[in-house]
Amino acid sequence: MKFNTKAIHGGQKHDPAYGAVMPPIYQTSTYAQTTPGGHKGYEYSRTHNPTRNALENALASIENGTYGLAFGSGLAAIDAVIKLLKPGDEVISTNDLYGGTYRLFTQIFESFGVKFHFIGMNNAPNIENYINENTKLLWVETPTNPMMNIIDIKTVAAIAKKHQILLAVDNTFATPYLQQPLDFGADIVMHSATKYLGGHSDVVMGALIVNDKGLADRLYFIQNASGAICGPQDSFLVLRGIKTLHVRMQRHCENGAAVAKYLTTHPKVEAVYWPGLESHPNHEIAKSQMNDFGGMISFSTKEDSLEGAIKVVEKLKVFTLAESLGGVESLAGHPASMTHASIPKKEREKTGVKDSLIRLSVGIEAIEDLIADLEQALV
Ligand code: P1T
């Protein structure tokens, strides 16, 4: 089945009760039993819920995976992955990553004895310098948030396999429309489904997708035992979002390309970070592992100051100044003070997240209105 068909039908069955084409929202915490243990496969909604299961099947299908798991947020999904580890274990992570992921790693899990190394993974062989017998997980964001670095998934997967380490890829920015990390050898795909999968900025959710049965069983155990699940209403919304993922992404990519090209020619713009630009240092890797380049763009202005960046984001009218990304509407963010404020200034500046950096989530509005909005904000 092709991706566009999978987005609509993947893993779905018409509801057995009345043939409902869309899965009903099973707004129930529990299920009647005729005798202790005598039930129809559902006991309690932390463990299983038919609406969440329909979504989890869809997630597995669009990522070319076998097992899907949905969580109450992207961070809850990441939390479940790190709970596969034990004190003394080590993780090697991209150094450019969502500030909340960095905060979870350093401010929660380090105190449980897990050690994190944050490194540049553009040069994949460099990863091997950090591997020792305690290394259990490689954590990769690609494209990275917010510098849009591209990590070569296939090469990193080969390193992980050679050393028998798990590779998890945060596929939030790309979505499975653009890249399917399991096909390149990743063990775990993670999503903030809050973003493109939901697609309408009306839900917070996370997801994991895996192929290996043993790994899936350990993650299902953690999902149930720790309990950071999502509710049936939110499951319904994300399932509905996935059905239009391919058409939305096509427009996000078209508008992203137009905005990136516009910014590169603007006299006030210093640098544009978008993997579709031939000048992007990882453009060739992006071309080899992504079907297109997405709608996330970061840029800095020549004024190169906090005040200059704030002036621009405050002037925008069609772009809304807000955290998050991946919705149909265009958003602008200031990573240093918003999404990446929890990374110490010295650390974030090492990866390029300076005070003058602005991040755009280019939506699917008319491109003329988006360019006109940037034009009036950049005067
Ligand atoms: O917000 P939540 O659903 O918990 O997802 C966390 C997360 C994980 N991974 C990536 C790549 C992300 O971008 C996020 C959330 N990011 C934002 C809210 C943001 O504006 O960047």
Residues whose N, C-alpha, C, O or C-beta is under 5 A from the ligand:
A	BS01	P1T	S73 G74 L75 Y98 N145 D170 T172 S192 T194 M205 E323 S324 L325 T339
